[in-house]
Amino acid sequence: MSDATDTPSDPSNPFSFPPELVEAQKAAAEAYEALHRYQATLPWSRVPHDGWEAPTPAHGGALVGPQSSRPATQGWTSEQGAEYDRLWEACRTTSAAVSLHPHWATFSGADQFEARQALKRMPGALPAIKPVEQDDMATAV
């Protein structure tokens, strides 16, 4: 399959995206990025939790599989929960706008799949990458 073209008016070409579809994809990508950036600042549990320590092996043996531990947390504040819910709703809404766009109704199968993947990689549909600040990561615990 070819990459997206610069002629968004060709309804027979699945890679000829209408400008509003490209904008919708960009909005969806930005919403997803904002949600994940915000998640990085939140405690690991939405509700208060005592946390846990990774188990120690019995009789000096080795434990199989990944081991994890989590510190105790007070959970999220009501403001943090409201902001997370707002960002998650933005992800759902913008993703639905892309998925339900009339452009996709004309195509099916491999053409539609390849075109959807190409749309996600279009320069005009990608958000600007912002580095995660170290301070954001410090507040995540």
Rosetta blueprint (number, residue, H / E / L):
1 M L
2 S L
3 D L
4 A L
5 T L
6 D L
7 T L
8 P L
9 S L
10 D L
11 P L
12 S L
13 N L
14 P L
15 F L
16 S L
17 F L
18 P L
19 P H
20 E H
21 L H
22 V H
23 E H
24 A H
25 Q H
26 K H
27 A H
28 A H
29 A H
30 E H
31 A H
32 Y H
33 E H
34 A H
35 L H
36 H H
37 R H
38 Y H
39 Q H
40 A L
41 T L
42 L L
43 P L
44 W L
45 S L
46 R L
47 V L
48 P L
49 H E
50 D L
51 G L
52 W E
53 E L
54 A L
55 P L
56 T L
57 P L
58 A H
59 H H
60 G H
61 G L
62 A L
63 L L
64 V L
65 G L
66 P L
67 Q L
68 S L
69 S L
70 R E
71 P L
72 A L
73 T E
74 Q L
75 G L
76 W L
77 T L
78 S H
79 E H
80 Q H
81 G H
82 A H
83 E H
84 Y H
85 D H
86 R H
87 L H
88 W H
89 E H
90 A H
91 C H
92 R H
93 T H
94 T H
95 S H
96 A H
97 A H
98 V H
99 S H
100 L L
101 H L
102 P H
103 H H
104 W H
105 A H
106 T H
107 F L
108 S L
109 G H
110 A H
111 D H
112 Q H
113 F H
114 E H
115 A H
116 R H
117 Q H
118 A H
119 L H
120 K H
121 R H
122 M L
123 P H
124 G H
125 A H
126 L L
127 P L
128 A L
129 I L
130 K L
131 P L
132 V L
133 E L
134 Q H
135 D H
136 D H
137 M H
138 A H
139 T L
140 A L
141 V L
